[in-house]
Structure formats: C-alpha cells, structure tokens
Amino acid sequence: MSAEPPVPLAGLVDHLFRHAAGEMVAALARLLGLDLAEEAVQDALLRALQTWPFAGIPDNPRGWLFQVARNRALDRVRHETMSRDALQWPGGIVDLAQRGDGSDGGRIGDEALAMMFMCCDPALGRAAHIALTLKLVSGFSVEEIADASLERAPTVAQRLVRAKREIRERHLALEIPLPRELAARLDSVLEVIYLLFNEGYAAHGGENLVRADLCDEAIRLAQLLAGNPQTDRPAVEALLALMLLQRSRLPARVDALGDLTLLADQDRSRWDRGFVEAGLRHLERAAAGTEISPYHIEAAIAACHATARDAASTDWRAILRFYDDLVALKASPVVALNRAVAVAMAEGPEAGIRALERIGDDPALAQYHLLPAVRGGLERRAGWKAEALRHYRAALALRCSAPERRFLERQIAEIESELSATAPQ
C-alpha cells in the first residue's frame, strides 16, 4: 500500500470505476445476472471510498476493485437466497470463486465487448442501446446519462429497467456475435459510439458546448473494438480515426469563457497534434480491404481540416467532393446541411444559400437550430444583413446549448448595430 494518495482520491476512484466498471459487471453478469453484478460492483466502489483514505491506495487499484466486487458477489450467493437470475447463468459459484482479479486485461476486455454487443441488440431499440451502453459498459450514473441525453433522470431509470427486463425475457446472449452475424450487429454498436461522441463534441443543450468525457468514452469504446481481432474491421478503424481527428480540436472549440469559437477562428496551435497523428494512423489502417463506410469519408474530411496549415489553406473543393461521396452513400438532411457549408466555402456564400434552399423545407430540420444559424452566417457574408438578422433570430428561438445561444446573441447584436449605423437619421 502507498502511504499517501498520489492524486485526489475521489478523482482516482471515479476514473478507475468509470473505466473498469463495465468490464467488472460484464465478467460477473455472465455468472450472476445483471442486477446482482451491478450491486457487487457498486459495493466495491463504496468500499474503496471508505477504506482507501485510511489504508492507502492499493498497488493494483483495478484488481482490488474487481476482487472486492467478486467477493461481495460470493457473499451474496453463499449467505443470501440465491437470486433467480443467478441460476440462469452457467458456471455458478465455483467459476466465480476461480476468477482472477481482472488485471490481465485479456478475457475481461473481451467480456466488456460482449456486454457492448448485448446492450446494442437490435431487439432493444436505439434509446435503450445508448442508455445501457453508458450504464453497463461505461459506468455512467443515471444522472450522468440523463445529462448526456437531455432527459430527466426518472425517464432514463425507467428505460434501463425496461431494457434489462427485455434482456432477461429474451435471454439475450452476453457474447461477441458469430462472424456471420457480426457485420450487422457491429453497425448498431458503431452507431451508438458515433452518437455518444457527437453529443460530447457539440452538445445539443445545457451549459457546455463540449463534453470531453463523452468524447473520450466513445474513443475508449472504439479502441476496445479495434483492439480485438474479431471486431477490428475497417469501419471501426475509420470511426476511431474520425473521432481522434475531431477530438484534437476540442481545446480550441471554446474560449476561456466557454464561448463558441468557429473553426475558421480557432487557434490551431491549441489543436492536439498527438490526436491528429493517431487519427491519421487509424485512417491509414481503415484503408485495408475494399469496404468504404460513411465513417471513412467523414474521417477523410476531418483529415483535410487537421492537415491544413491554417483556415485559408483548407482544400474546400476536396472537402466538397468528399461530401458528394457522402451524400451518395448516406443521404441525410444533416449531411446535406454540412455539404452546403462546403459549397459556400468552395464557391461562395450565395452558392451555399442556394444549396440550403433545396433542403430548407425538410421536416427533419424544422427544429434544428443550425439550419437558420448557418443560413444567417452565409447571408451575413453575402452582405444581406436584414435576412441574416431574421435567420439568426429564428435560430435563437430553437433549442441549443448555452454557448451557441450566446454566439447567436452576439451576431444579432453586431448586425443590429451595423444596421443602426447605416440607417437614415
């Protein structure tokens, strides 16, 4: 035991628990069922918070947590009425007692992957996929999941209860799918990771534009997939490349006050070059084979930004070609909106406005604040101040994060000042 904690105890426990909870729950759930496994792991965290301040942090904190969780589960099985869930899983108490401490990262990591695939079973639905993955694989609390999904905690709790009941009633397997089933199942897992990263990169509400913890957790989950030969596919490498390249920009996306900084105005010296280099390496690995996924194209777009010396040297015509490819592969209103921005940067703001007009009536974008916000920005660049003001106000009336709201308010104030200065006296 070390005499003094080298870092603040609460932060260390939170970090360890966040990154090991899913693996421990997965290992124990195979034998005991989800509910008892979660209880045992929660008990291990509580025990750490109670004992480490006095006894010191163990040399192997991760192994300590797993051993305490395992022993707690053994006590429950031996000394209490064995739950119905525990009887449904093979192996039982002997296998549980023979488990290691999880410090080798081998089978435990595989079980975390198995848990991820179970959480993303098509029978459960997308909302359940996200909630279950964050809870069982990532160790998020109900309150943290509610914050990430902009929902009330009781709603998330009820969703988790229903999803776990579905898992039990459908006898969903805690295993990595067979090769013939893997491709289809992998798509659901990648979609959840992608959505999780995007919410961290540009939160749809709340006080913070950026949630680095969500971005980093999405990257960690993708790294689990990339690190296993069964699940290391080109699409996995492409998504990991995309997220690493986007993650590199987080330090520059907001200023010291937490306000939004547009890409063209970002201080690129603050971009994390380590993430850029890692992203480019994974993009190169993604090129193996003949598979081209939307993640490949989005990663290529991110690479164009990451490798440009400055905003002026960005190859927007190449980015526009990539967006044309992306529209052909994965047509969606949001992709079309992003393509319109690329059109504006490559061909001028009026061309971008024409591209926006073609998607302006799409019902999927009716409540999306970025549609009028982008149009307002292009109209301002074109010198159409009254039209820009109208669209910025329309964007401000829709749901967005607090930093985005402050950005829109600044644009409105600036345009109003400009119009006032040029108005006849």
N, C-alpha and C positions, 0 to 999 in steps of 0.2 A: 504494500500500500504506500502511496505517496503521502507525505505529511501534510502538504498544502495543495489545494486545487490550483492547477496552473492557469485556469480560466474560470470566469464566473460559473458557479455550479449550475444555476438554472439554465444558462445558455448551453452548457455542455450536455446536460440531460436532455434538453429539448432537441439538440442536434442529433444525439445518439438515438433517441427514441424515434424521431422523425425518419431517420434513415434505416433503422433496424426493425421498427415495429411491424411493417408488412411482412418481412421475412420471418419474424418470430411467430406472428399469427398464422402465416401460411404453414409453417412447419408443425405447429400444434393443432391447427384446424384439421389437418389430414387425419389426425387420430381422435380428436375430441369434439369436432364441430366448431362452428364459428363463435358462438356465444361464449362458451367456456374458454376458448383460446383467447378471445379478446379480453375477458376478465382477468385471465392469468397475466397477460402482458401489461395491462393497466396496473395490476398489483405490483409488478416488477418496477414500473416507473415510480410508483408511490414509495416503495421500499427504498429505492435509490435516493429519492428526495429526503427521506427520513434518516438514512444511515450515513450517506457519504459526507455530509457536513461534519460529522463527528469522527468517523472511521477513516476518512480519506477516500480518494477516488481509486478504484482498483486498477491494477496494471493493464487489465484487459476489460474495460468497461462494457464493451459489446457482449463479450462472453458471459460476464457477470449477469447482465440483464437477461440473457437467454436462459442461463442456469436457474435464476430465481423464478422466472416465468414457468419453466419446466417443473421445478419443484413445487410451485404453487398449484399447478395443474395436477401433479401427482397426489398432493394432499387432498385436493377436492375429490379426485376419483377414489382414493382409498378410504377417506373418512366421512364422505357425504354420500347421499344417494346418487348413484351414477346417472347422469342425465340421459335422456332418450337419444340425444344427438350423439353422445359418446359411443353408444352401442352400434351406431350405424356405420362407423368407420372401422376399417380393418386394422389389425395390429394391436391396438389396445394398450394396456398399461406396460407390458413388457417392452414394446417398441419405444414407448415414451421414455421409460427409465434408461434405455440404452442410447438415447440421442446424445450427440456431442453438444458442445456449447455454442455451435454455430459460428465459431471464429474462423473456420477454414474457408468460408465463402463459397464452397462448391455446391453441395446439394441444397443448402439454404437458398442460394441465389436462384437455383432452378425452381424451387418451390414458390419464390416470390413471383417469378414469371408465370407459373401455373395459376397462382392467385389472380394475377392480372387478366389472364385469359378467361378465368371463370367470371370475374367481375364484368367483363365485356361480352358475355354470352349474348347472342342476338335475341334470345328469349326475354331479356330483361329490359330492353329499351335504352335509348341514349342517356336520358336523365339519370337513370339508375347506374349506368356504366360509369359516369363521371363521379357520382356520389360514392359508389362502392370503391372505386379505384383510389380516390383520395382518402377514404376512411381505412380500408383494409390493407392497401399496398403502401400508401404514403404516410399513414399515421396522423392524418389531419383530424382535428376535433370536429364535432357537428357545427360549432360556431364558426370555425375557420372555413368549412365547406360552404356554409351559408353566406359568408362574406365573399367568397370567390365566385359564387353563382348568383349573388344579389338576391337571395331568397331569405325567408325567415327561418330561424333555426328549427322551430317545430315542424315546418314543411319538410326540411331535409331529414329530420329524425324519422318522420313517418315514412318517407321514401325509403330510407335504409331498412326500416322494419319490414316493409312490404317486399323489398328486394331480397332480403335474407330469407323470408318465408318462401318466396319463389325458388330460391336456391335449394332449400330443403325439400319442397314439394316436388320439384322437377328432378331432384337427385343430380344436380349439375356436377360434373367431374372437376376435381381440383387437379388439373393436369395440362401440360402443353399439348395442343391438338396433334393428331397424326399428320404426316406430311400432306396427305390428300385433302385434309380439311384446313390446313394451316393458312393458306393464302387468304381465303375468305374471312377467317376469324381474325387474322392479323390486321385486316383493313379496319375492323372495329377498334382494335387496340390503338392503332396509329391515329385514328380519328380522335379518340379521347385525349391522347398525348398532345396532339395538334391544338385542340380546343383549349386544353389546360395552358399551354404555352401562350396562345394568343390572348387569353384573359389576363395573364401576367404581363404581357408586353404592352397591351393597350386596354386597360380595364374599362368596361362599359359603364361604370358608375362608381360612386364612392369618392373619397377624398384624394386617392392616389391614382395617378395615371399608370404607374409602373408597379408591379408586384414581382420583385426579383425572386422571391421564394417560390412562386408558382412556376416561373420560367426555369429555375434551377431544378425543381422537382420533375418537370416534364423532360428536361435533358437527362436527368438520372434514370428515369424510366426507359427512355430510348437507349441509353447506354447499356442497361440490362439486356435489352433485346439484341443490341449489336454485339454484346459480349458472349452470346450463346450461339453455337454453331447451328442449332435448329431454327433459330429465329433471325439470324443475321442475313437479311435479304437486302437487295439494292434499295427498295423503298425505305427500309429502316435507316440505312446509311444516308439516304437523301434527306429524310426528315431530320435526322440528327445534324447533318450539315447545315440545313436551313436554320435550325434553332440556335446553333452555335454562332453562326454568322449574325443573326439578328440580336442574339444576346450580347454581342460585342458592343452594340450601340447604347445599351441601357444607361451607362454613366452619363451620356450626353443628351439623353432624351428629355430630361427635365433640368432646370437650372437650380441654383441654390435654394430658391424659394419653393421648389416643387412645381414650377410652371412649365408648360409645354414648350419645347424648342423644336421647330420644324427641321426636317432633315437638311435642307439647304443651309440652315443657320447653325448647325451643330459644330462644336469644336472637335474635329476629328482626331486631335491628339489625345482626346479622352476615350476614344474607342479602344477596347481591349484587344490588342493585337494577338494575344495568346488564343482568344476565342476565334479570331479570324483565321489564324493558321490551322487550328484544329478543325474548323469548319471546312476549309479548303481540302484538308486531307480526307475527311469523310466524303466530300463531294467527289473526289477522285475515286474513292472506293465504290461509290454509288454507280459509277460508270461501268462496273463489271456486268457482263451479260447484255441482254437486249431490252430489258424492261425499262420503260420510261414512265414514271408516275408524275402526278401533279407536283409532288414534293421535289422531284428533280428540277422541274422548271422554276419553281419558286426559289429553290436554292441557287440556281444559276442567276436569277435576278438579284438575289441578296449578294452574290459574289461580285456582280457588276458594281454595286454600291461600295462593297467592302474594299475593293481593289482600286477604286478611283482615288486619285491624289486629293482631289477637292470636288466640291459640288459642280464646278464649271466643267471639269473634265469627265464627268459621268457620261457613259455611252448610252444615251437615251434611245437612240434608234435600235441598238441591240436589245435593250430592255423592252421596247415596243414589239420587236419580233418575238421575244420570249412570251410576252402577253398574248400575242396572236396564237402562239402554240398552246398556251394555257387555256384560252377560250375554246379552242378546238377540242381539247382533251377534257376540260372540266368547266363547262359554261355555267356561270352563276352571276347574279347581279353584282355581288361584291367584286368579283374578278373583273367584270365589265367596268365598274367604277374605277378600279385601280388602273385598268388599261386606258381609260380616258385621261387620267393624270399623265400617263406616259405619252399619250398623243399630244397633250398640251406642252409637255417638256420638249418633245421632238419636233413638233410642227407649229407650236404657238398656241396661246390661250384660246383663241376663237375656234380653232380646230378641236380643242379639248371640250369646249362648251357644246359644240355640235355633237360630239360623241356622248356627252352627258344627256343631251336632249333625247337621244334614242332610248335611254333607259329610265328617264325621269318618271314615267308612269308605272313602273314595275311595282306592284303591291308589296313585294318583299322589302323594298327600300322606303316605304311610306313613313316609317318611324325611325329611320336610320339617319342620325344627325350628320353623318359625314357627307351624305349626298348634297344637301344645301350648303354645307360648310365648304366643300370642295368647289362647288359652283361659285359661291361667293368669292373665294380666293382667285379663281380664274377670271371672274368678271372684274375684280379689282385690278388684276394685272392688265386686262384689256382696256382699262380706263372707264369702265361702266360702273361708276360709284353708286348710283341710286339702286341699280339692280343688285350690286354686291351687298349693299346695306340690307335690302329686303331678304336676301337669302341667308345672310348671317343671322338676322333676327329669327328667321324660320328655324335655323339650326339650334339656336339658343332655346327655343320652345320645346325641343325634344330632349330625351334623356341622354345625358353624357356625364363624364367624370368631372369633378370639381376643377382640375387643371384645364380641361378642354373648355369648360364654361368660362373661366377667367380669360382664356385666349380669345374666345368669341367676343366677350365683352370689350376687350382691348381693341379688336378690329372694328367693332361698331363705334366705339368712342373716337377712334382715329378718323374713320370715314365721316362721321358726323362733324368733326372739327374741320376737316378738309372742305366739306360741302358748305359749312357755315362761313368759312373764309372766302369762298368764291361766290357766295350769294350776293345779289344786288342789295346795296344799302338804301 
